[in-house]
Every structure is written in C-alpha cells, then in structure tokens.
Amino acid sequence: MVKGSSLIVNELALPSAGVLTIRLSDIKWPDTLQALSFLVTDLKDSWTAMDPATGNLLINVSGPTQLFAAVFAQSQSESKYGLYTLRADFSPVPLPAAVWLMLSGLGAIGVLKRKR
C-alpha cells in the first residue's frame, strides 16, 4: 500500500543459471498510482529497467548471482492510497539431455561391474 512516495529495495539470491521473470503491475485500487518503476542491478555494471508498457522484465542469469531490486511508487497525492503487485519467478536451466545420457551410461557401467 502506497501513500505519498515509497522506495523499497530487496535482495534476490539466485542459486544457479536460469531466467528470472518479474511482473510489476498497478492494481489501480483504491486509486491509480502516479508513478511506478522498477530497477534491477548486480552492483557491478548491469542495470536493467522494467518496460513500463508491458510491466514485464526477463533477466537471463549465467550462474549463481546476487541481485538488488528497487521499486519506486508514488500515489496521486499525499491523501490518496495506491496498491501494486510484484511477482518474481525463477526458472533454472535444466541439465542438457547429453548430461543425463552420460550419467545413465556411467550408472549402467557401474551396475555391470558389480554383477561381475
């Protein structure tokens, strides 16, 4: 719930490579927000701003990393409230099929050696 201005910064610890999907939307209840923006950084050199038209942000992560996300919101006036939602989903990159085949092959070799 926002009344006036609000700036919230959160830490996101991602355990592996994958895709981080973030969706930010103004619920427009009880009133529409005057401003709503989102920024993500790794505190090195990567700064990514959310596309205000779609409200979506996709970030490809190449390995374990720590990100910082800032949400700025401002209501129409000091006496009015606004509400927004923020949803973040992380989808890790699955192991390639070749790795699974190699692991199952090594397991089969191990089973055959035990039988002999």
PDB file as gemmi writes it, atoms N, CA and C in Angstrom:
CRYST1    1.000    1.000    1.000  90.00  90.00  90.00 P 1                      
ATOM      1  N   MET A   1       0.860  -1.165   0.000  1.00  0.00           N  
ATOM      2  CA  MET A   1       0.000   0.000   0.000  1.00  0.00           C  
ATOM      3  C   MET A   1       0.909   1.231   0.000  1.00  0.00           C  
ATOM      4  N   VAL A   2       0.660   2.156  -0.902  1.00  0.00           N  
ATOM      5  CA  VAL A   2       1.481   3.347  -1.041  1.00  0.00           C  
ATOM      6  C   VAL A   2       0.632   4.592  -0.768  1.00  0.00           C  
ATOM      7  N   LYS A   3       1.142   5.452   0.095  1.00  0.00           N  
ATOM      8  CA  LYS A   3       0.532   6.766   0.325  1.00  0.00           C  
ATOM      9  C   LYS A   3       1.669   7.767   0.256  1.00  0.00           C  
ATOM     10  N   GLY A   4       1.630   8.648  -0.732  1.00  0.00           N  
ATOM     11  CA  GLY A   4       2.760   9.539  -0.961  1.00  0.00           C  
ATOM     12  C   GLY A   4       3.773   8.837  -1.845  1.00  0.00           C  
ATOM     13  N   SER A   5       5.045   8.787  -1.398  1.00  0.00           N  
ATOM     14  CA  SER A   5       6.113   8.127  -2.159  1.00  0.00           C  
ATOM     15  C   SER A   5       6.667   6.954  -1.381  1.00  0.00           C  
ATOM     16  N   SER A   6       7.128   5.943  -2.119  1.00  0.00           N  
ATOM     17  CA  SER A   6       7.685   4.751  -1.497  1.00  0.00           C  
ATOM     18  C   SER A   6       8.836   4.225  -2.346  1.00  0.00           C  
ATOM     19  N   LEU A   7       9.953   3.887  -1.704  1.00  0.00           N  
ATOM     20  CA  LEU A   7      11.083   3.249  -2.365  1.00  0.00           C  
ATOM     21  C   LEU A   7      11.460   2.030  -1.543  1.00  0.00           C  
ATOM     22  N   ILE A   8      11.367   0.852  -2.153  1.00  0.00           N  
ATOM     23  CA  ILE A   8      11.683  -0.400  -1.467  1.00  0.00           C  
ATOM     24  C   ILE A   8      12.773  -1.112  -2.254  1.00  0.00           C  
ATOM     25  N   VAL A   9      13.838  -1.544  -1.550  1.00  0.00           N  
ATOM     26  CA  VAL A   9      14.942  -2.275  -2.171  1.00  0.00           C  
ATOM     27  C   VAL A   9      14.996  -3.664  -1.542  1.00  0.00           C  
ATOM     28  N   ASN A  10      15.049  -4.698  -2.390  1.00  0.00           N  
ATOM     29  CA  ASN A  10      15.120  -6.088  -1.934  1.00  0.00           C  
ATOM     30  C   ASN A  10      16.313  -6.781  -2.564  1.00  0.00           C  
ATOM     31  N   GLU A  11      16.818  -7.790  -1.879  1.00  0.00           N  
ATOM     32  CA  GLU A  11      17.909  -8.611  -2.383  1.00  0.00           C  
ATOM     33  C   GLU A  11      17.335  -9.901  -2.954  1.00  0.00           C  
ATOM     34  N   LEU A  12      17.837 -10.316  -4.114  1.00  0.00           N  
ATOM     35  CA  LEU A  12      17.434 -11.574  -4.744  1.00  0.00           C  
ATOM     36  C   LEU A  12      18.681 -12.443  -4.898  1.00  0.00           C  
ATOM     37  N   ALA A  13      18.731 -13.581  -4.222  1.00  0.00           N  
ATOM     38  CA  ALA A  13      19.853 -14.515  -4.341  1.00  0.00           C  
ATOM     39  C   ALA A  13      19.412 -15.650  -5.255  1.00  0.00           C  
ATOM     40  N   LEU A  14      20.036 -15.761  -6.417  1.00  0.00           N  
ATOM     41  CA  LEU A  14      19.686 -16.798  -7.393  1.00  0.00           C  
ATOM     42  C   LEU A  14      20.734 -17.907  -7.337  1.00  0.00           C  
ATOM     43  N   PRO A  15      20.315 -19.171  -7.145  1.00  0.00           N  
ATOM     44  CA  PRO A  15      21.257 -20.267  -6.888  1.00  0.00           C  
ATOM     45  C   PRO A  15      21.992 -20.818  -8.109  1.00  0.00           C  
ATOM     46  N   SER A  16      21.469 -20.575  -9.315  1.00  0.00           N  
ATOM     47  CA  SER A  16      22.081 -21.186 -10.498  1.00  0.00           C  
ATOM     48  C   SER A  16      21.714 -20.373 -11.737  1.00  0.00           C  
ATOM     49  N   ALA A  17      22.169 -20.866 -12.885  1.00  0.00           N  
ATOM     50  CA  ALA A  17      21.814 -20.232 -14.155  1.00  0.00           C  
ATOM     51  C   ALA A  17      20.327 -20.437 -14.421  1.00  0.00           C  
ATOM     52  N   GLY A  18      19.726 -19.481 -15.109  1.00  0.00           N  
ATOM     53  CA  GLY A  18      18.316 -19.597 -15.433  1.00  0.00           C  
ATOM     54  C   GLY A  18      17.737 -18.269 -15.876  1.00  0.00           C  
ATOM     55  N   VAL A  19      16.414 -18.170 -15.818  1.00  0.00           N  
ATOM     56  CA  VAL A  19      15.711 -16.963 -16.241  1.00  0.00           C  
ATOM     57  C   VAL A  19      14.866 -16.454 -15.078  1.00  0.00           C  
ATOM     58  N   LEU A  20      15.061 -15.186 -14.747  1.00  0.00           N  
ATOM     59  CA  LEU A  20      14.260 -14.527 -13.719  1.00  0.00           C  
ATOM     60  C   LEU A  20      13.195 -13.702 -14.429  1.00  0.00           C  
ATOM     61  N   THR A  21      11.936 -13.973 -14.128  1.00  0.00           N  
ATOM     62  CA  THR A  21      10.819 -13.250 -14.718  1.00  0.00           C  
ATOM     63  C   THR A  21      10.178 -12.410 -13.625  1.00  0.00           C  
ATOM     64  N   ILE A  22      10.051 -11.116 -13.894  1.00  0.00           N  
ATOM     65  CA  ILE A  22       9.466 -10.201 -12.917  1.00  0.00           C  
ATOM     66  C   ILE A  22       8.290  -9.491 -13.561  1.00  0.00           C  
ATOM     67  N   ARG A  23       7.189  -9.427 -12.832  1.00  0.00           N  
ATOM     68  CA  ARG A  23       5.988  -8.738 -13.313  1.00  0.00           C  
ATOM     69  C   ARG A  23       5.561  -7.743 -12.255  1.00  0.00           C  
ATOM     70  N   LEU A  24       5.455  -6.488 -12.660  1.00  0.00           N  
ATOM     71  CA  LEU A  24       5.044  -5.401 -11.779  1.00  0.00           C  
ATOM     72  C   LEU A  24       3.784  -4.784 -12.358  1.00  0.00           C  
ATOM     73  N   SER A  25       2.750  -4.643 -11.530  1.00  0.00           N  
ATOM     74  CA  SER A  25       1.525  -4.047 -12.050  1.00  0.00           C  
ATOM     75  C   SER A  25       0.844  -3.191 -10.985  1.00  0.00           C  
ATOM     76  N   ASP A  26       0.232  -2.122 -11.457  1.00  0.00           N  
ATOM     77  CA  ASP A  26      -0.556  -1.225 -10.629  1.00  0.00           C  
ATOM     78  C   ASP A  26      -1.960  -1.813 -10.542  1.00  0.00           C  
ATOM     79  N   ILE A  27      -2.425  -2.124  -9.345  1.00  0.00           N  
ATOM     80  CA  ILE A  27      -3.755  -2.706  -9.178  1.00  0.00           C  
ATOM     81  C   ILE A  27      -4.845  -1.664  -9.431  1.00  0.00           C  
ATOM     82  N   LYS A  28      -4.474  -0.396  -9.317  1.00  0.00           N  
ATOM     83  CA  LYS A  28      -5.408   0.724  -9.543  1.00  0.00           C  
ATOM     84  C   LYS A  28      -6.546   0.700  -8.536  1.00  0.00           C  
ATOM     85  N   TRP A  29      -6.181   0.316  -7.289  1.00  0.00           N  
ATOM     86  CA  TRP A  29      -7.162   0.306  -6.213  1.00  0.00           C  
ATOM     87  C   TRP A  29      -6.505   0.807  -4.944  1.00  0.00           C  
ATOM     88  N   PRO A  30      -7.067   1.614  -4.169  1.00  0.00           N  
ATOM     89  CA  PRO A  30      -8.299   2.351  -4.421  1.00  0.00           C  
ATOM     90  C   PRO A  30      -8.133   3.450  -5.455  1.00  0.00           C  
ATOM     91  N   ASP A  31      -6.888   3.777  -5.811  1.00  0.00           N  
ATOM     92  CA  ASP A  31      -6.655   4.800  -6.825  1.00  0.00           C  
ATOM     93  C   ASP A  31      -5.430   4.410  -7.658  1.00  0.00           C  
ATOM     94  N   THR A  32      -5.347   4.921  -8.880  1.00  0.00           N  
ATOM     95  CA  THR A  32      -4.211   4.666  -9.756  1.00  0.00           C  
ATOM     96  C   THR A  32      -2.973   5.373  -9.222  1.00  0.00           C  
ATOM     97  N   LEU A  33      -1.822   4.715  -9.325  1.00  0.00           N  
ATOM     98  CA  LEU A  33      -0.569   5.339  -8.908  1.00  0.00           C  
ATOM     99  C   LEU A  33      -0.106   6.341  -9.958  1.00  0.00           C  
ATOM    100  N   GLN A  34       0.504   7.407  -9.509  1.00  0.00           N  
ATOM    101  CA  GLN A  34       1.038   8.420 -10.426  1.00  0.00           C  
ATOM    102  C   GLN A  34       2.313   7.905 -11.086  1.00  0.00           C  
ATOM    103  N   ALA A  35       3.146   7.182 -10.328  1.00  0.00           N  
ATOM    104  CA  ALA A  35       4.400   6.646 -10.861  1.00  0.00           C  
ATOM    105  C   ALA A  35       4.650   5.270 -10.265  1.00  0.00           C  
ATOM    106  N   LEU A  36       5.166   4.355 -11.098  1.00  0.00           N  
ATOM    107  CA  LEU A  36       5.534   3.017 -10.658  1.00  0.00           C  
ATOM    108  C   LEU A  36       6.684   2.551 -11.542  1.00  0.00           C  
ATOM    109  N   SER A  37       7.855   2.347 -10.947  1.00  0.00           N  
ATOM    110  CA  SER A  37       9.015   1.924 -11.735  1.00  0.00           C  
ATOM    111  C   SER A  37       9.828   0.894 -10.965  1.00  0.00           C  
ATOM    112  N   PHE A  38      10.670   0.178 -11.702  1.00  0.00           N  
ATOM    113  CA  PHE A  38      11.414  -0.949 -11.164  1.00  0.00           C  
ATOM    114  C   PHE A  38      12.801  -0.958 -11.775  1.00  0.00           C  
ATOM    115  N   LEU A  39      13.816  -1.260 -10.960  1.00  0.00           N  
ATOM    116  CA  LEU A  39      15.195  -1.286 -11.422  1.00  0.00           C  
ATOM    117  C   LEU A  39      15.907  -2.467 -10.772  1.00  0.00           C  
ATOM    118  N   VAL A  40      16.722  -3.197 -11.544  1.00  0.00           N  
ATOM    119  CA  VAL A  40      17.487  -4.334 -11.032  1.00  0.00           C  
ATOM    120  C   VAL A  40      18.963  -4.116 -11.338  1.00  0.00           C  
ATOM    121  N   THR A  41      19.828  -4.431 -10.371  1.00  0.00           N  
ATOM    122  CA  THR A  41      21.265  -4.312 -10.588  1.00  0.00           C  
ATOM    123  C   THR A  41      22.003  -5.428  -9.859  1.00  0.00           C  
ATOM    124  N   ASP A  42      23.207  -5.750 -10.352  1.00  0.00           N  
ATOM    125  CA  ASP A  42      24.080  -6.687  -9.651  1.00  0.00           C  
ATOM    126  C   ASP A  42      25.187  -5.925  -8.921  1.00  0.00           C  
ATOM    127  N   LEU A  43      25.090  -4.605  -8.877  1.00  0.00           N  
ATOM    128  CA  LEU A  43      26.023  -3.676  -8.236  1.00  0.00           C  
ATOM    129  C   LEU A  43      27.401  -3.641  -8.888  1.00  0.00           C  
ATOM    130  N   LYS A  44      27.524  -4.236 -10.071  1.00  0.00           N  
ATOM    131  CA  LYS A  44      28.777  -4.157 -10.812  1.00  0.00           C  
ATOM    132  C   LYS A  44      28.576  -3.233 -12.000  1.00  0.00           C  
ATOM    133  N   ASP A  45      27.924  -3.751 -13.026  1.00  0.00           N  
ATOM    134  CA  ASP A  45      27.716  -2.926 -14.216  1.00  0.00           C  
ATOM    135  C   ASP A  45      26.382  -3.172 -14.894  1.00  0.00           C  
ATOM    136  N   SER A  46      25.595  -4.090 -14.378  1.00  0.00           N  
ATOM    137  CA  SER A  46      24.341  -4.438 -15.035  1.00  0.00           C  
ATOM    138  C   SER A  46      23.163  -3.725 -14.379  1.00  0.00           C  
ATOM    139  N   TRP A  47      22.550  -2.810 -15.119  1.00  0.00           N  
ATOM    140  CA  TRP A  47      21.351  -2.108 -14.660  1.00  0.00           C  
ATOM    141  C   TRP A  47      20.251  -2.389 -15.664  1.00  0.00           C  
ATOM    142  N   THR A  48      19.130  -2.873 -15.195  1.00  0.00           N  
ATOM    143  CA  THR A  48      18.022  -3.208 -16.073  1.00  0.00           C  
ATOM    144  C   THR A  48      16.757  -2.556 -15.550  1.00  0.00           C  
ATOM    145  N   ALA A  49      16.097  -1.804 -16.406  1.00  0.00           N  
ATOM    146  CA  ALA A  49      14.834  -1.161 -16.031  1.00  0.00           C  
ATOM    147  C   ALA A  49      13.684  -1.923 -16.663  1.00  0.00           C  
ATOM    148  N   MET A  50      12.572  -1.951 -15.971  1.00  0.00           N  
ATOM    149  CA  MET A  50      11.393  -2.649 -16.478  1.00  0.00           C  
ATOM    150  C   MET A  50      10.728  -1.841 -17.581  1.00  0.00           C  
ATOM    151  N   ASP A  51      10.203  -2.532 -18.565  1.00  0.00           N  
ATOM    152  CA  ASP A  51       9.449  -1.897 -19.637  1.00  0.00           C  
ATOM    153  C   ASP A  51       8.094  -1.460 -19.076  1.00  0.00           C  
ATOM    154  N   PRO A  52       7.837  -0.152 -18.955  1.00  0.00           N  
ATOM    155  CA  PRO A  52       6.577   0.298 -18.349  1.00  0.00           C  
ATOM    156  C   PRO A  52       5.342  -0.068 -19.174  1.00  0.00           C  
ATOM    157  N   ALA A  53       5.502  -0.278 -20.466  1.00  0.00           N  
ATOM    158  CA  ALA A  53       4.352  -0.597 -21.320  1.00  0.00           C  
ATOM    159  C   ALA A  53       3.819  -2.006 -21.021  1.00  0.00           C  
ATOM    160  N   THR A  54       4.718  -2.971 -20.822  1.00  0.00           N  
ATOM    161  CA  THR A  54       4.297  -4.349 -20.594  1.00  0.00           C  
ATOM    162  C   THR A  54       4.270  -4.727 -19.117  1.00  0.00           C  
ATOM    163  N   GLY A  55       5.095  -4.075 -18.312  1.00  0.00           N  
ATOM    164  CA  GLY A  55       5.177  -4.431 -16.900  1.00  0.00           C  
ATOM    165  C   GLY A  55       5.965  -5.697 -16.656  1.00  0.00           C  
ATOM    166  N   ASN A  56       6.672  -6.209 -17.686  1.00  0.00           N  
ATOM    167  CA  ASN A  56       7.449  -7.442 -17.568  1.00  0.00           C  
ATOM    168  C   ASN A  56       8.931  -7.172 -17.697  1.00  0.00           C  
ATOM    169  N   LEU A  57       9.706  -8.022 -17.044  1.00  0.00           N  
ATOM    170  CA  LEU A  57      11.155  -7.952 -17.159  1.00  0.00           C  
ATOM    171  C   LEU A  57      11.691  -9.373 -17.129  1.00  0.00           C  
ATOM    172  N   LEU A  58      12.520  -9.731 -18.120  1.00  0.00           N  
ATOM    173  CA  LEU A  58      13.172 -11.035 -18.172  1.00  0.00           C  
ATOM    174  C   LEU A  58      14.670 -10.816 -18.036  1.00  0.00           C  
ATOM    175  N   ILE A  59      15.297 -11.530 -17.102  1.00  0.00           N  
ATOM    176  CA  ILE A  59      16.735 -11.407 -16.891  1.00  0.00           C  
ATOM    177  C   ILE A  59      17.333 -12.799 -17.023  1.00  0.00           C  
ATOM    178  N   ASN A  60      18.271 -12.969 -17.962  1.00  0.00           N  
ATOM    179  CA  ASN A  60      18.986 -14.233 -18.118  1.00  0.00           C  
ATOM    180  C   ASN A  60      20.199 -14.212 -17.197  1.00  0.00           C  
ATOM    181  N   VAL A  61      20.314 -15.227 -16.344  1.00  0.00           N  
ATOM    182  CA  VAL A  61      21.390 -15.320 -15.368  1.00  0.00           C  
ATOM    183  C   VAL A  61      22.294 -16.472 -15.778  1.00  0.00           C  
ATOM    184  N   SER A  62      23.606 -16.222 -15.858  1.00  0.00           N  
ATOM    185  CA  SER A  62      24.536 -17.245 -16.338  1.00  0.00           C  
ATOM    186  C   SER A  62      25.055 -18.162 -15.232  1.00  0.00           C  
ATOM    187  N   GLY A  63      24.799 -17.843 -13.992  1.00  0.00           N  
ATOM    188  CA  GLY A  63      25.246 -18.673 -12.875  1.00  0.00           C  
ATOM    189  C   GLY A  63      24.729 -18.106 -11.573  1.00  0.00           C  
ATOM    190  N   PRO A  64      25.161 -18.653 -10.443  1.00  0.00           N  
ATOM    191  CA  PRO A  64      24.710 -18.119  -9.158  1.00  0.00           C  
ATOM    192  C   PRO A  64      25.057 -16.638  -9.053  1.00  0.00           C  
ATOM    193  N   THR A  65      24.110 -15.846  -8.612  1.00  0.00           N  
ATOM    194  CA  THR A  65      24.335 -14.409  -8.523  1.00  0.00           C  
ATOM    195  C   THR A  65      23.439 -13.785  -7.457  1.00  0.00           C  
ATOM    196  N   GLN A  66      23.774 -12.570  -7.122  1.00  0.00           N  
ATOM    197  CA  GLN A  66      23.000 -11.810  -6.153  1.00  0.00           C  
ATOM    198  C   GLN A  66      22.580 -10.508  -6.838  1.00  0.00           C  
ATOM    199  N   LEU A  67      21.280 -10.250  -6.868  1.00  0.00           N  
ATOM    200  CA  LEU A  67      20.733  -9.056  -7.496  1.00  0.00           C  
ATOM    201  C   LEU A  67      20.041  -8.193  -6.453  1.00  0.00           C  
ATOM    202  N   PHE A  68      19.947  -6.902  -6.756  1.00  0.00           N  
ATOM    203  CA  PHE A  68      19.216  -5.977  -5.903  1.00  0.00           C  
ATOM    204  C   PHE A  68      18.140  -5.318  -6.749  1.00  0.00           C  
ATOM    205  N   ALA A  69      16.925  -5.318  -6.233  1.00  0.00           N  
ATOM    206  CA  ALA A  69      15.782  -4.799  -6.970  1.00  0.00           C  
ATOM    207  C   ALA A  69      15.164  -3.638  -6.192  1.00  0.00           C  
ATOM    208  N   ALA A  70      14.886  -2.553  -6.910  1.00  0.00           N  
ATOM    209  CA  ALA A  70      14.277  -1.375  -6.295  1.00  0.00           C  
ATOM    210  C   ALA A  70      12.944  -1.072  -6.975  1.00  0.00           C  
ATOM    211  N   VAL A  71      11.909  -0.852  -6.162  1.00  0.00           N  
ATOM    212  CA  VAL A  71      10.583  -0.473  -6.661  1.00  0.00           C  
ATOM    213  C   VAL A  71      10.280   0.921  -6.124  1.00  0.00           C  
ATOM    214  N   PHE A  72       9.977   1.851  -7.040  1.00  0.00           N  
ATOM    215  CA  PHE A  72       9.564   3.195  -6.641  1.00  0.00           C  
ATOM    216  C   PHE A  72       8.103   3.371  -7.035  1.00  0.00           C  
ATOM    217  N   ALA A  73       7.301   3.810  -6.085  1.00  0.00           N  
ATOM    218  CA  ALA A  73       5.883   4.054  -6.340  1.00  0.00           C  
ATOM    219  C   ALA A  73       5.490   5.395  -5.730  1.00  0.00           C  
ATOM    220  N   GLN A  74       4.544   6.072  -6.402  1.00  0.00           N  
ATOM    221  CA  GLN A  74       4.070   7.367  -5.917  1.00  0.00           C  
ATOM    222  C   GLN A  74       2.571   7.458  -6.179  1.00  0.00           C  
ATOM    223  N   SER A  75       1.821   7.811  -5.127  1.00  0.00           N  
ATOM    224  CA  SER A  75       0.371   7.947  -5.277  1.00  0.00           C  
ATOM    225  C   SER A  75       0.033   9.302  -5.892  1.00  0.00           C  
ATOM    226  N   GLN A  76      -1.232   9.476  -6.255  1.00  0.00           N  
ATOM    227  CA  GLN A  76      -1.679  10.718  -6.899  1.00  0.00           C  
ATOM    228  C   GLN A  76      -1.489  11.925  -5.987  1.00  0.00           C  
ATOM    229  N   SER A  77      -1.670  11.742  -4.685  1.00  0.00           N  
ATOM    230  CA  SER A  77      -1.460  12.827  -3.720  1.00  0.00           C  
ATOM    231  C   SER A  77      -1.140  12.217  -2.363  1.00  0.00           C  
ATOM    232  N   GLU A  78      -0.772  13.060  -1.407  1.00  0.00           N  
ATOM    233  CA  GLU A  78      -0.437  12.589  -0.063  1.00  0.00           C  
ATOM    234  C   GLU A  78      -1.634  11.984   0.667  1.00  0.00           C  
ATOM    235  N   SER A  79      -2.836  12.300   0.232  1.00  0.00           N  
ATOM    236  CA  SER A  79      -4.028  11.809   0.930  1.00  0.00           C  
ATOM    237  C   SER A  79      -4.646  10.576   0.271  1.00  0.00           C  
ATOM    238  N   LYS A  80      -4.136  10.156  -0.888  1.00  0.00           N  
ATOM    239  CA  LYS A  80      -4.699   9.002  -1.598  1.00  0.00           C  
ATOM    240  C   LYS A  80      -3.744   7.814  -1.511  1.00  0.00           C  
ATOM    241  N   TYR A  81      -4.347   6.621  -1.512  1.00  0.00           N  
ATOM    242  CA  TYR A  81      -3.577   5.384  -1.475  1.00  0.00           C  
ATOM    243  C   TYR A  81      -3.568   4.726  -2.850  1.00  0.00           C  
ATOM    244  N   GLY A  82      -2.533   3.949  -3.092  1.00  0.00           N  
ATOM    245  CA  GLY A  82      -2.456   3.121  -4.282  1.00  0.00           C  
ATOM    246  C   GLY A  82      -1.863   1.782  -3.907  1.00  0.00           C  
ATOM    247  N   LEU A  83      -2.041   0.793  -4.746  1.00  0.00           N  
ATOM    248  CA  LEU A  83      -1.561  -0.552  -4.449  1.00  0.00           C  
ATOM    249  C   LEU A  83      -0.978  -1.170  -5.713  1.00  0.00           C  
ATOM    250  N   TYR A  84       0.155  -1.866  -5.552  1.00  0.00           N  
ATOM    251  CA  TYR A  84       0.765  -2.557  -6.687  1.00  0.00           C  
ATOM    252  C   TYR A  84       1.126  -3.982  -6.285  1.00  0.00           C  
ATOM    253  N   THR A  85       1.344  -4.836  -7.283  1.00  0.00           N  
ATOM    254  CA  THR A  85       1.816  -6.199  -7.034  1.00  0.00           C  
ATOM    255  C   THR A  85       3.141  -6.402  -7.750  1.00  0.00           C  
ATOM    256  N   LEU A  86       3.995  -7.190  -7.148  1.00  0.00           N  
ATOM    257  CA  LEU A  86       5.283  -7.551  -7.730  1.00  0.00           C  
ATOM    258  C   LEU A  86       5.426  -9.059  -7.609  1.00  0.00           C  
ATOM    259  N   ARG A  87       5.662  -9.712  -8.740  1.00  0.00           N  
ATOM    260  CA  ARG A  87       5.827 -11.162  -8.742  1.00  0.00           C  
ATOM    261  C   ARG A  87       7.138 -11.499  -9.435  1.00  0.00           C  
ATOM    262  N   ALA A  88       7.966 -12.306  -8.773  1.00  0.00           N  
ATOM    263  CA  ALA A  88       9.236 -12.748  -9.338  1.00  0.00           C  
ATOM    264  C   ALA A  88       9.264 -14.270  -9.360  1.00  0.00           C  
ATOM    265  N   ASP A  89       9.556 -14.845 -10.522  1.00  0.00           N  
ATOM    266  CA  ASP A  89       9.667 -16.295 -10.688  1.00  0.00           C  
ATOM    267  C   ASP A  89      11.032 -16.625 -11.274  1.00  0.00           C  
ATOM    268  N   PHE A  90      11.664 -17.666 -10.753  1.00  0.00           N  
ATOM    269  CA  PHE A  90      12.965 -18.093 -11.266  1.00  0.00           C  
ATOM    270  C   PHE A  90      12.836 -19.490 -11.844  1.00  0.00           C  
ATOM    271  N   SER A  91      13.282 -19.672 -13.085  1.00  0.00           N  
ATOM    272  CA  SER A  91      13.276 -20.974 -13.759  1.00  0.00           C  
ATOM    273  C   SER A  91      14.721 -21.380 -14.026  1.00  0.00           C  
ATOM    274  N   PRO A  92      15.247 -22.353 -13.256  1.00  0.00           N  
ATOM    275  CA  PRO A  92      16.619 -22.779 -13.504  1.00  0.00           C  
ATOM    276  C   PRO A  92      16.757 -23.475 -14.850  1.00  0.00           C  
ATOM    277  N   VAL A  93      17.931 -23.383 -15.431  1.00  0.00           N  
ATOM    278  CA  VAL A  93      18.204 -24.051 -16.702  1.00  0.00           C  
ATOM    279  C   VAL A  93      18.360 -25.539 -16.422  1.00  0.00           C  
ATOM    280  N   PRO A  94      17.599 -26.404 -17.108  1.00  0.00           N  
ATOM    281  CA  PRO A  94      17.721 -27.847 -16.864  1.00  0.00           C  
ATOM    282  C   PRO A  94      19.024 -28.385 -17.444  1.00  0.00           C  
ATOM    283  N   LEU A  95      19.471 -29.509 -16.885  1.00  0.00           N  
ATOM    284  CA  LEU A  95      20.662 -30.153 -17.433  1.00  0.00           C  
ATOM    285  C   LEU A  95      20.382 -30.618 -18.854  1.00  0.00           C  
ATOM    286  N   PRO A  96      21.320 -30.431 -19.763  1.00  0.00           N  
ATOM    287  CA  PRO A  96      21.109 -30.884 -21.137  1.00  0.00           C  
ATOM    288  C   PRO A  96      20.938 -32.406 -21.201  1.00  0.00           C  
ATOM    289  N   ALA A  97      20.267 -32.846 -22.243  1.00  0.00           N  
ATOM    290  CA  ALA A  97      19.996 -34.281 -22.421  1.00  0.00           C  
ATOM    291  C   ALA A  97      21.291 -35.090 -22.479  1.00  0.00           C  
ATOM    292  N   ALA A  98      22.343 -34.533 -23.045  1.00  0.00           N  
ATOM    293  CA  ALA A  98      23.614 -35.261 -23.155  1.00  0.00           C  
ATOM    294  C   ALA A  98      24.165 -35.598 -21.771  1.00  0.00           C  
ATOM    295  N   VAL A  99      23.985 -34.708 -20.814  1.00  0.00           N  
ATOM    296  CA  VAL A  99      24.472 -34.971 -19.455  1.00  0.00           C  
ATOM    297  C   VAL A  99      23.691 -36.118 -18.832  1.00  0.00           C  
ATOM    298  N   TRP A 100      22.353 -36.121 -19.029  1.00  0.00           N  
ATOM    299  CA  TRP A 100      21.536 -37.211 -18.493  1.00  0.00           C  
ATOM    300  C   TRP A 100      21.925 -38.543 -19.125  1.00  0.00           C  
ATOM    301  N   LEU A 101      22.170 -38.548 -20.421  1.00  0.00           N  
ATOM    302  CA  LEU A 101      22.581 -39.790 -21.096  1.00  0.00           C  
ATOM    303  C   LEU A 101      23.927 -40.278 -20.570  1.00  0.00           C  
ATOM    304  N   MET A 102      24.856 -39.347 -20.363  1.00  0.00           N  
ATOM    305  CA  MET A 102      26.174 -39.724 -19.861  1.00  0.00           C  
ATOM    306  C   MET A 102      26.046 -40.301 -18.443  1.00  0.00           C  
ATOM    307  N   LEU A 103      25.247 -39.663 -17.591  1.00  0.00           N  
ATOM    308  CA  LEU A 103      25.076 -40.155 -16.222  1.00  0.00           C  
ATOM    309  C   LEU A 103      24.412 -41.527 -16.190  1.00  0.00           C  
ATOM    310  N   SER A 104      23.400 -41.743 -17.043  1.00  0.00           N  
ATOM    311  CA  SER A 104      22.754 -43.057 -17.066  1.00  0.00           C  
ATOM    312  C   SER A 104      23.712 -44.119 -17.619  1.00  0.00           C  
ATOM    313  N   GLY A 105      24.551 -43.757 -18.573  1.00  0.00           N  
ATOM    314  CA  GLY A 105      25.548 -44.684 -19.100  1.00  0.00           C  
ATOM    315  C   GLY A 105      26.579 -45.065 -18.052  1.00  0.00           C  
ATOM    316  N   LEU A 106      27.046 -44.093 -17.282  1.00  0.00           N  
ATOM    317  CA  LEU A 106      28.001 -44.374 -16.209  1.00  0.00           C  
ATOM    318  C   LEU A 106      27.358 -45.242 -15.130  1.00  0.00           C  
ATOM    319  N   GLY A 107      26.086 -44.990 -14.855  1.00  0.00           N  
ATOM    320  CA  GLY A 107      25.375 -45.820 -13.874  1.00  0.00           C  
ATOM    321  C   GLY A 107      25.244 -47.259 -14.355  1.00  0.00           C  
ATOM    322  N   ALA A 108      24.952 -47.438 -15.651  1.00  0.00           N  
ATOM    323  CA  ALA A 108      24.842 -48.786 -16.215  1.00  0.00           C  
ATOM    324  C   ALA A 108      26.177 -49.507 -16.149  1.00  0.00           C  
ATOM    325  N   ILE A 109      27.259 -48.827 -16.433  1.00  0.00           N  
ATOM    326  CA  ILE A 109      28.603 -49.432 -16.349  1.00  0.00           C  
ATOM    327  C   ILE A 109      28.893 -49.856 -14.909  1.00  0.00           C  
ATOM    328  N   GLY A 110      28.502 -49.001 -13.965  1.00  0.00           N  
ATOM    329  CA  GLY A 110      28.724 -49.341 -12.545  1.00  0.00           C  
ATOM    330  C   GLY A 110      27.930 -50.573 -12.136  1.00  0.00           C  
ATOM    331  N   VAL A 111      26.702 -50.698 -12.614  1.00  0.00           N  
ATOM    332  CA  VAL A 111      25.860 -51.863 -12.293  1.00  0.00           C  
ATOM    333  C   VAL A 111      26.475 -53.116 -12.909  1.00  0.00           C  
ATOM    334  N   LEU A 112      26.912 -53.033 -14.166  1.00  0.00           N  
ATOM    335  CA  LEU A 112      27.508 -54.198 -14.826  1.00  0.00           C  
ATOM    336  C   LEU A 112      28.773 -54.658 -14.127  1.00  0.00           C  
ATOM    337  N   LYS A 113      29.597 -53.738 -13.646  1.00  0.00           N  
ATOM    338  CA  LYS A 113      30.838 -54.101 -12.945  1.00  0.00           C  
ATOM    339  C   LYS A 113      30.526 -54.812 -11.622  1.00  0.00           C  
ATOM    340  N   ARG A 114      29.465 -54.394 -10.952  1.00  0.00           N  
ATOM    341  CA  ARG A 114      29.098 -55.035  -9.673  1.00  0.00           C  
ATOM    342  C   ARG A 114      28.601 -56.458  -9.892  1.00  0.00           C  
ATOM    343  N   LYS A 115      27.940 -56.714 -11.019  1.00  0.00           N  
ATOM    344  CA  LYS A 115      27.416 -58.051 -11.290  1.00  0.00           C  
ATOM    345  C   LYS A 115      28.525 -59.032 -11.608  1.00  0.00           C  
ATOM    346  N   ARG A 116      29.633 -58.558 -12.121  1.00  0.00           N  
ATOM    347  CA  ARG A 116      30.761 -59.442 -12.481  1.00  0.00           C  
ATOM    348  C   ARG A 116      31.558 -59.728 -11.307  1.00  0.00           C  
TER     349      ARG A 116                                                      
END                                                                             
